[in-house]
Amino acid sequence: KGGTPAMQANPHAAIELPLRVVIWQDDNGDTHIDYQDASTVLEFDYGVAHNIVAPVSILTTLLNEVVGN
């Protein structure tokens, strides 16, 4: 539902999808979670219309809540 319309609008958007999250531990034992705001990347880097990437932006909101941002 979220990624398919973006890939149909610009097939190059498939490079960013599916969404990826990296969880890693540094030498001090601290855990980090890294991810990109895919909706912003799809809209501004790939020119996909805001209304098409809106469903993807919900995932960024969820990731921010998980990480505590």
N, C-alpha and C positions, 0 to 999 in steps of 0.2 A: 504494500500500500504506500509506503513512504518513499522508497528508493526507485521503484519502477518508473513512476512518472518523470522523475528527474533524469533518469537514464534515457527515457524516450525523448525528452526535450533536448538533451545533449548526450549522445552516447559516450563521450569522453568522461562524463561524470561517474562512470562505472569504476574509474580508478579510485575514487573515494569511497565506494560502497562495496561490500557492506561496511558499516561503521566498525572501527577498530579501537580498542582500549588496550593500553600497555600498563601492566602492573609490574613494578620492579622494586628490588630492595638494594639500597646502597651499602657501602662498606661499613657504615655506622649502624646498620640494622633497621634504618628507617624505610618504610614502605611508601612508594610514590605511585600515583595513578596519573597517566597522561592520555589525553585525547584531544582531538580537534573539534571545533564547532563546525560540523559538516554542513549545516544549513548556510552558514556564512560563506564557506568555501564554495559550495555549489552555486550560490547566488552571485557572488562577486567574481570568483575566478572562472566559473563556467557559464555565467550568464543565464542561469536558470531562473525563471520568474519566481518572485517571492511567494506567490500563492501556491506554487508547485512544491517548493521546499518547506513550506510551513509545517507539514506533518513531521519532517525530519527534525525541526527545531525542538519539538517536544522531547526528543531523545536527549538533547543537550541539557534541557532543564532537569530531566531525570538523573543524568550523570552528575550534574552539579549538586543535586541533593544527596546522592550516594557519597560523593567525595567530601561534602560538607562545605561547598562554596556558597 
